[in-house]
Protein backbone atom coordinates (compact mmCIF):
# COMPACT_ATOMS: atom_id res chain seq x y z
CA UNK A 1 0.00 0.00 0.00
CA UNK A 2 1.29 3.47 -0.84
CA UNK A 3 2.44 5.63 2.06
CA UNK A 4 2.36 8.97 0.21
CA UNK A 5 1.18 10.77 -2.94
CA UNK A 6 1.75 8.84 -6.16
CA UNK A 7 2.05 10.14 -9.70
CA UNK A 8 0.63 8.31 -12.69
CA UNK A 9 4.17 7.11 -13.48
CA UNK A 10 4.51 5.66 -9.97
CA UNK A 11 1.19 3.86 -10.31
CA UNK A 12 2.22 2.39 -13.67
CA UNK A 13 5.53 1.25 -12.16
CA UNK A 14 4.01 -0.74 -9.28
CA UNK A 15 0.66 -1.91 -10.67
CA UNK A 16 0.29 -5.51 -11.92
CA UNK A 17 0.20 -5.82 -15.71
CA UNK A 18 -3.32 -7.27 -15.64
CA UNK A 19 -4.61 -4.15 -13.83
CA UNK A 20 -4.10 -2.05 -17.01
CA UNK A 21 -3.18 0.91 -14.80
CA UNK A 22 -0.13 1.55 -16.97
CA UNK A 23 -2.62 2.66 -19.65
CA UNK A 24 -2.99 6.43 -19.13
CA UNK A 25 -6.48 6.64 -20.62
CA UNK A 26 -7.78 3.72 -18.56
CA UNK A 27 -6.23 5.19 -15.40
CA UNK A 28 -7.91 8.51 -16.14
CA UNK A 29 -11.29 6.75 -16.31
CA UNK A 30 -10.65 5.12 -12.94
CA UNK A 31 -9.64 8.46 -11.43
CA UNK A 32 -12.86 10.09 -12.64
CA UNK A 33 -14.87 7.28 -11.06
CA UNK A 34 -13.27 7.71 -7.61
CA UNK A 35 -12.57 11.45 -7.86
CA UNK A 36 -14.48 12.33 -4.69
CA UNK A 37 -12.25 10.01 -2.64
CA UNK A 38 -8.87 11.35 -3.77
CA UNK A 39 -6.96 14.61 -4.21
CA UNK A 40 -4.15 15.47 -6.62
CA UNK A 41 -3.77 15.47 -10.39
CA UNK A 42 -1.23 12.66 -10.69
CA UNK A 43 1.38 14.94 -12.24
CA UNK A 44 2.32 18.04 -10.25
CA UNK A 45 0.66 16.65 -7.15
CA UNK A 46 0.44 12.90 -6.68
CA UNK A 47 -2.84 11.14 -5.93
CA UNK A 48 -3.65 10.53 -2.28
CA UNK A 49 -6.82 9.59 -0.41
CA UNK A 50 -8.80 12.60 0.78
CA UNK A 51 -9.09 11.13 4.30
CA UNK A 52 -6.74 8.81 6.25
CA UNK A 53 -9.63 6.48 7.13
CA UNK A 54 -10.11 5.75 3.44
CA UNK A 55 -6.53 4.53 3.23
CA UNK A 56 -7.06 2.30 6.27
CA UNK A 57 -10.24 0.90 4.74
CA UNK A 58 -8.65 0.02 1.42
CA UNK A 59 -5.59 -1.42 3.10
CA UNK A 60 -7.85 -3.85 4.94
CA UNK A 61 -9.39 -4.83 1.59
CA UNK A 62 -6.00 -5.98 0.35
CA UNK A 63 -6.55 -9.09 2.43
CA UNK A 64 -4.05 -11.57 3.87
CA UNK A 65 -0.54 -10.68 4.97
CA UNK A 66 0.78 -12.47 1.86
CA UNK A 67 -1.02 -9.97 -0.39
CA UNK A 68 0.37 -7.04 1.55
CA UNK A 69 3.86 -8.48 1.24
CA UNK A 70 3.44 -8.72 -2.52
CA UNK A 71 2.43 -5.07 -2.74
CA UNK A 72 5.33 -3.94 -0.55
CA UNK A 73 7.61 -5.97 -2.81
CA UNK A 74 6.25 -4.10 -5.83
CA UNK A 75 7.07 -0.74 -4.22
CA UNK A 76 10.54 -1.96 -3.22
CA UNK A 77 11.15 -3.22 -6.77
CA UNK A 78 10.22 0.25 -8.06
CA UNK A 79 12.83 1.76 -5.75
CA UNK A 80 15.47 -0.81 -6.67
CA UNK A 81 14.95 -0.15 -10.40
CA UNK A 82 15.36 3.57 -9.73
CA UNK A 83 18.62 3.01 -7.83
CA UNK A 84 19.89 0.69 -10.58
CA UNK A 85 19.14 3.29 -13.25
CA UNK A 86 20.84 6.08 -11.30
CA UNK A 87 23.94 4.01 -10.61
CA UNK A 88 24.16 2.92 -14.25
CA UNK A 89 23.90 6.55 -15.39
CA UNK A 90 20.64 6.01 -17.25
CA UNK A 91 18.66 8.21 -14.85
CA UNK A 92 19.76 11.57 -13.49
CA UNK A 93 19.26 11.83 -9.70
CA UNK A 94 17.41 15.09 -10.40
CA UNK A 95 14.77 13.12 -12.34
CA UNK A 96 14.35 10.27 -9.87
CA UNK A 97 10.71 9.73 -8.84
CA UNK A 98 9.82 11.83 -5.81
CA UNK A 99 7.85 8.95 -4.28
CA UNK A 100 10.86 6.62 -4.41
CA UNK A 101 13.22 9.15 -2.85
CA UNK A 102 10.83 9.95 -0.02
CA UNK A 103 9.48 6.50 0.76
CA UNK A 104 11.82 3.77 -0.47
CA UNK A 105 13.30 3.33 3.01
CA UNK A 106 9.80 3.06 4.48
CA UNK A 107 8.90 0.24 2.10
CA UNK A 108 12.19 -1.53 2.81
CA UNK A 109 11.32 -1.45 6.51
CA UNK A 110 7.77 -2.70 5.90
CA UNK A 111 9.14 -5.55 3.81
CA UNK A 112 11.78 -6.31 6.44
CA UNK A 113 14.33 -6.21 3.65
CA UNK A 114 17.92 -7.41 4.28
CA UNK A 115 20.54 -4.92 5.43
CA UNK A 116 22.18 -4.92 2.00
CA UNK A 117 19.05 -3.29 0.55
CA UNK A 118 19.31 -0.45 3.06
CA UNK A 119 23.06 -0.14 2.50
CA UNK A 120 22.41 0.91 -1.10
CA UNK A 121 21.08 4.21 0.26
CA UNK A 122 24.63 5.08 1.29
CA UNK A 123 25.58 6.34 -2.14
CA UNK A 124 26.39 9.52 -4.02
CA UNK A 125 23.37 8.98 -6.29
CA UNK A 126 20.99 8.86 -3.32
CA UNK A 127 22.61 11.97 -1.83
CA UNK A 128 22.28 13.85 -5.14
CA UNK A 129 18.64 12.80 -5.51
CA UNK A 130 17.76 14.14 -2.06
CA UNK A 131 19.84 17.32 -2.44
CA UNK A 132 18.40 18.15 -5.85
CA UNK A 133 14.87 17.77 -4.48
CA UNK A 134 15.26 19.40 -1.06
CA UNK A 135 18.25 21.72 -1.37
CA UNK A 136 19.69 20.33 1.90
CA UNK A 137 21.29 17.12 3.14
CA UNK A 138 18.96 16.65 6.12
CA UNK A 139 16.65 13.99 4.63
CA UNK A 140 19.58 12.09 3.15
CA UNK A 141 21.20 12.09 6.58
CA UNK A 142 17.97 10.75 8.10
CA UNK A 143 18.27 7.76 5.77
CA UNK A 144 21.95 7.41 6.68
CA UNK A 145 21.10 7.46 10.39
CA UNK A 146 18.64 4.60 9.86
CA UNK A 147 21.30 2.59 8.00
CA UNK A 148 23.82 3.41 10.74
CA UNK A 149 21.46 2.02 13.38
CA UNK A 150 21.07 -1.22 11.40
CA UNK A 151 24.84 -1.51 10.99
CA UNK A 152 25.40 -0.87 14.68
CA UNK A 153 22.94 -3.61 15.66
CA UNK A 154 24.64 -6.01 13.26
CA UNK A 155 28.13 -5.09 14.46
CA UNK A 156 29.10 -3.96 10.94
CA UNK A 157 31.92 -1.56 11.82
CA UNK A 158 32.84 -0.82 8.21
CA UNK A 159 29.35 0.45 7.39
CA UNK A 160 29.19 2.38 10.69
CA UNK A 161 32.35 4.24 9.65
CA UNK A 162 30.91 4.82 6.17
CA UNK A 163 27.79 6.37 7.70
CA UNK A 164 29.90 8.48 10.05
CA UNK A 165 31.86 9.82 7.09
CA UNK A 166 28.59 10.67 5.29
CA UNK A 167 27.50 12.76 8.26
CA UNK A 168 30.85 14.50 8.56
CA UNK A 169 31.18 15.27 4.84
CA UNK A 170 27.70 16.80 4.73
CA UNK A 171 28.85 19.52 7.12
CA UNK A 172 32.41 19.59 5.74
CA UNK A 173 32.33 23.18 4.32
CA UNK A 174 30.87 24.68 7.50
CA UNK A 175 33.35 22.68 9.59
CA UNK A 176 36.30 24.04 7.61
CA UNK A 177 35.06 27.61 7.91
CA UNK A 178 34.67 27.24 11.67
CA UNK A 179 38.21 25.86 11.91
CA UNK A 180 39.52 28.95 10.10
CA UNK A 181 37.44 31.26 12.29
CA UNK A 182 38.83 29.62 15.44
CA UNK A 183 42.36 29.69 13.94
CA UNK A 184 42.62 25.92 14.22
CA UNK A 185 43.49 25.98 10.51
CA UNK A 186 44.97 28.74 8.39
CA UNK A 187 43.13 29.78 5.24
CA UNK A 188 45.95 28.21 3.23
CA UNK A 189 45.57 24.88 5.07
CA UNK A 190 41.78 24.91 4.67
CA UNK A 191 42.06 25.54 0.94
CA UNK A 192 44.56 22.67 0.70
CA UNK A 193 42.00 20.34 2.29
CA UNK A 194 39.33 21.59 -0.13
CA UNK A 195 41.63 20.85 -3.07
CA UNK A 196 41.97 17.23 -1.93
CA UNK A 197 38.19 16.64 -1.71
CA UNK A 198 36.49 14.55 -4.40
CA UNK A 199 33.02 15.89 -3.51
CA UNK A 200 32.54 18.69 -6.06
CA UNK A 201 29.45 20.10 -4.35
CA UNK A 202 31.38 20.36 -1.08
CA UNK A 203 34.30 21.99 -2.91
CA UNK A 204 32.04 24.64 -4.46
CA UNK A 205 30.32 25.30 -1.14
CA UNK A 206 33.68 25.50 0.68
CA UNK A 207 35.07 28.05 -1.77
CA UNK A 208 31.89 30.10 -1.33
CA UNK A 209 32.24 30.11 2.46
CA UNK A 210 36.01 30.56 2.62
CA UNK A 211 36.33 33.26 -0.09
CA UNK A 212 35.90 36.24 2.31
CA UNK A 213 38.77 34.82 4.42
CA UNK A 214 41.22 34.40 1.53
CA UNK A 215 44.02 36.69 0.43
CA UNK A 216 44.38 37.70 -3.23
CA UNK A 217 46.88 34.93 -3.90
CA UNK A 218 44.66 32.33 -2.23
CA UNK A 219 41.66 33.58 -4.18
CA UNK A 220 43.61 33.00 -7.40
CA UNK A 221 44.29 29.48 -6.15
CA UNK A 222 40.58 29.06 -5.35
CA UNK A 223 39.72 30.11 -8.93
CA UNK A 224 42.11 27.43 -10.23
CA UNK A 225 40.50 24.81 -7.98
CA UNK A 226 37.07 25.91 -9.20
CA UNK A 227 38.18 25.62 -12.85
CA UNK A 228 39.10 21.97 -12.23
CA UNK A 229 35.54 20.97 -11.25
CA UNK A 230 33.90 18.74 -13.84
CA UNK A 231 30.27 19.70 -13.22
CA UNK A 232 29.70 22.94 -15.20
CA UNK A 233 27.22 24.67 -12.87
CA UNK A 234 29.33 23.97 -9.77
CA UNK A 235 32.46 25.11 -11.61
CA UNK A 236 30.88 28.45 -12.51
CA UNK A 237 29.36 28.98 -9.04
CA UNK A 238 32.73 28.35 -7.38
CA UNK A 239 34.54 30.65 -9.83
CA UNK A 240 31.95 33.38 -9.22
CA UNK A 241 32.31 33.03 -5.44
CA UNK A 242 36.10 33.33 -5.64
CA UNK A 243 35.99 36.22 -8.14
CA UNK A 244 34.12 38.61 -5.86
CA UNK A 245 37.24 39.17 -3.72
CA UNK A 246 39.71 39.69 -6.57
CA UNK A 247 41.05 43.05 -7.67
CA UNK A 248 38.80 44.83 -10.18
CA UNK A 249 40.71 44.01 -13.39
CA UNK A 250 41.23 40.38 -12.48
CA UNK A 251 37.63 40.08 -11.30
CA UNK A 252 36.36 41.32 -14.68
CA UNK A 253 38.40 38.68 -16.49
CA UNK A 254 37.07 35.83 -14.31
CA UNK A 255 33.49 37.15 -14.44
CA UNK A 256 33.69 37.39 -18.22
CA UNK A 257 34.87 33.78 -18.41
CA UNK A 258 32.03 32.68 -16.13
CA UNK A 259 29.36 34.45 -18.14
CA UNK A 260 30.77 33.23 -21.44
CA UNK A 261 30.62 29.60 -20.29
CA UNK A 262 27.23 30.18 -18.69
CA UNK A 263 25.60 30.84 -22.04
CA UNK A 264 26.62 27.34 -23.21
CA UNK A 265 24.66 25.51 -20.48
CA UNK A 266 21.28 23.90 -20.98
CA UNK A 267 18.41 26.19 -19.84
CA UNK A 268 17.61 24.37 -16.61
CA UNK A 269 21.25 24.03 -15.55
CA UNK A 270 21.81 27.65 -16.56
CA UNK A 271 18.90 28.72 -14.36
CA UNK A 272 20.24 26.90 -11.32
CA UNK A 273 23.72 28.35 -11.78
CA UNK A 274 22.30 31.85 -12.24
CA UNK A 275 20.29 31.58 -9.04
CA UNK A 276 23.57 31.07 -7.19
CA UNK A 277 25.61 33.54 -9.22
CA UNK A 278 23.19 36.41 -8.62
CA UNK A 279 24.70 36.56 -5.13
CA UNK A 280 28.25 37.04 -6.40
CA UNK A 281 28.34 38.88 -9.71
CA UNK A 282 27.98 42.63 -10.19
CA UNK A 283 24.79 43.93 -11.79
CA UNK A 284 26.78 45.46 -14.65
CA UNK A 285 27.84 41.96 -15.74
CA UNK A 286 24.22 41.04 -16.45
CA UNK A 287 23.51 44.30 -18.25
CA UNK A 288 26.56 44.01 -20.50
CA UNK A 289 25.59 40.56 -21.79
CA UNK A 290 21.81 40.96 -21.61
CA UNK A 291 21.55 37.76 -19.60
CA UNK A 292 18.71 38.81 -17.34
CA UNK A 293 16.07 38.54 -20.07
CA UNK A 294 17.54 35.26 -21.29
CA UNK A 295 17.47 33.89 -17.74
CA UNK A 296 13.82 34.80 -17.30
CA UNK A 297 12.65 33.35 -20.59
CA UNK A 298 14.90 30.31 -21.02
CA UNK A 299 15.85 29.41 -17.48
CA UNK A 300 13.77 30.24 -14.47
CA UNK A 301 10.29 30.43 -15.96
CA UNK A 302 10.79 27.49 -18.31
CA UNK A 303 12.14 25.35 -15.50
CA UNK A 304 9.86 26.54 -12.74
CA UNK A 305 12.85 27.51 -10.59
CA UNK A 306 12.60 30.21 -7.95
CA UNK A 307 15.89 31.84 -7.06
CA UNK A 308 17.11 31.94 -3.49
CA UNK A 309 20.58 32.75 -2.31
CA UNK A 310 22.59 29.80 -1.05
CA UNK A 311 22.56 31.36 2.40
CA UNK A 312 18.77 31.37 2.43
CA UNK A 313 18.51 27.75 1.37
CA UNK A 314 20.89 26.33 3.93
Secondary structure, DSSP 8 states (H G I E B T S, - for coil): --SS-B-HHHHHHHS-GGGTTTSHHHHHHHHHHTGGGEE--SSSS-BEESSHHHHHHHHHHT-SHHHHHHHHHHHHHHHHHHHHHHHHTSS-GGGS-HHHHHHHHHHHHHHT--HHHHHTTSSHHHHHHHHHHHSSSHHHHHHHHHHHHHHHHHT-HHHHHHHHHHHHHHTHHHHHHHHHHTTSS-HHHHHHHHHH---HHHHHHHHHHHGGG--HHHHHHHHHHHHT-SSHHHHHHHHHHHHTTS-HHHHHHHHHHHHHHHTTS-HHHHHHHHHHHTTTS-HHHHHHHTHHHHIIIIIIHHHT-----HHHH-
